Amino acid sequence: MFGNMKEMLKQAQNMKSQMKKIKKELESIEVEGVSANGACKITMTADMKTKNVEIDETLLSSEAYVIENAIKIAVNLSLIHISEPTRR
């Protein structure tokens, strides 16, 4: 009984170390989403953290809904690029 419990604890520890390794890998993978006109670029890590947001100055003179749409498209494309490797 206790041998089985020790084995289960060992497996749990192995899983924990594997999870840490995977988390570290996800933190190092970066993807970009760029709006169609290239005026907005979002860089994210595979663990869904935003690393960088670039907005072209010409976009800033646009109406708010144009800016919002460009950001939305870039973020959504970044998220799609993040999910692509996990779909395989």
C-alpha positions as CSV (number, residue, x, y, z in Angstrom):
1,M,0.0,0.0,0.0
2,F,2.7,2.5,1.0
3,G,4.9,1.5,-2.0
4,N,2.0,2.4,-4.3
5,M,1.6,5.8,-2.5
6,K,5.4,6.5,-2.9
7,E,5.1,5.7,-6.6
8,M,2.1,8.1,-6.9
9,L,4.1,10.9,-5.1
10,K,7.0,10.3,-7.4
11,Q,4.8,10.5,-10.5
12,A,3.2,13.7,-9.1
13,Q,6.7,15.2,-8.6
14,N,7.7,14.2,-12.2
15,M,4.5,15.8,-13.6
16,K,5.2,19.0,-11.6
17,S,8.7,19.3,-13.0
18,Q,7.4,18.6,-16.6
19,M,4.7,21.3,-16.1
20,K,7.4,23.8,-15.1
21,K,9.5,22.9,-18.1
22,I,6.5,23.4,-20.4
23,K,5.6,26.7,-18.8
24,K,9.2,27.9,-19.3
25,E,9.0,26.8,-23.0
26,L,5.7,28.6,-23.5
27,E,7.2,31.8,-22.0
28,S,10.0,31.7,-24.6
29,I,7.8,31.3,-27.7
30,E,6.8,34.6,-29.2
31,V,4.1,35.1,-31.9
32,E,3.0,38.2,-33.8
33,G,-0.4,39.4,-35.0
34,V,-0.4,42.2,-37.5
35,S,-3.5,44.0,-38.7
36,A,-4.2,43.8,-42.4
37,N,-2.7,47.2,-43.2
38,G,0.2,46.6,-40.9
39,A,-0.6,49.6,-38.8
40,C,-0.9,47.6,-35.6
41,K,1.4,44.8,-34.4
42,I,0.9,42.7,-31.2
43,T,3.7,40.4,-29.9
44,M,2.6,37.8,-27.4
45,T,4.2,34.8,-25.8
46,A,2.6,31.3,-26.1
47,D,1.4,31.6,-22.5
48,M,-0.7,34.5,-23.7
49,K,1.2,37.4,-22.2
50,T,1.4,40.5,-24.3
51,K,5.0,41.5,-24.8
52,N,4.7,44.4,-27.2
53,V,2.2,46.6,-28.9
54,E,3.2,48.7,-31.9
55,I,0.8,51.2,-33.4
56,D,1.8,53.2,-36.5
57,E,1.5,56.9,-36.0
58,T,-0.7,57.2,-39.1
59,L,-3.3,55.0,-37.4
60,L,-3.5,57.4,-34.4
61,S,-5.1,60.1,-36.5
62,S,-8.0,57.7,-37.4
63,E,-11.3,57.5,-35.7
64,A,-11.5,55.4,-32.5
65,Y,-13.4,52.5,-34.1
66,V,-10.6,52.1,-36.7
67,I,-7.9,52.0,-34.1
68,E,-10.0,49.5,-32.0
69,N,-10.6,47.3,-35.0
70,A,-6.9,47.2,-35.9
71,I,-5.9,46.2,-32.3
72,K,-8.6,43.6,-32.1
73,I,-7.5,42.0,-35.4
74,A,-3.8,42.0,-34.3
75,V,-4.7,40.4,-30.9
76,N,-6.9,37.8,-32.5
77,L,-4.3,36.9,-35.0
78,S,-1.7,36.5,-32.2
79,L,-4.0,34.2,-30.4
80,I,-4.6,32.1,-33.5
81,H,-0.8,31.8,-34.0
82,I,-0.5,30.7,-30.4
83,S,-3.2,28.0,-30.7
84,E,-1.8,26.6,-34.0
85,P,0.9,24.4,-32.5
86,T,-1.5,23.0,-30.0
87,R,-3.9,21.8,-32.7
88,R,-1.4,19.3,-34.1
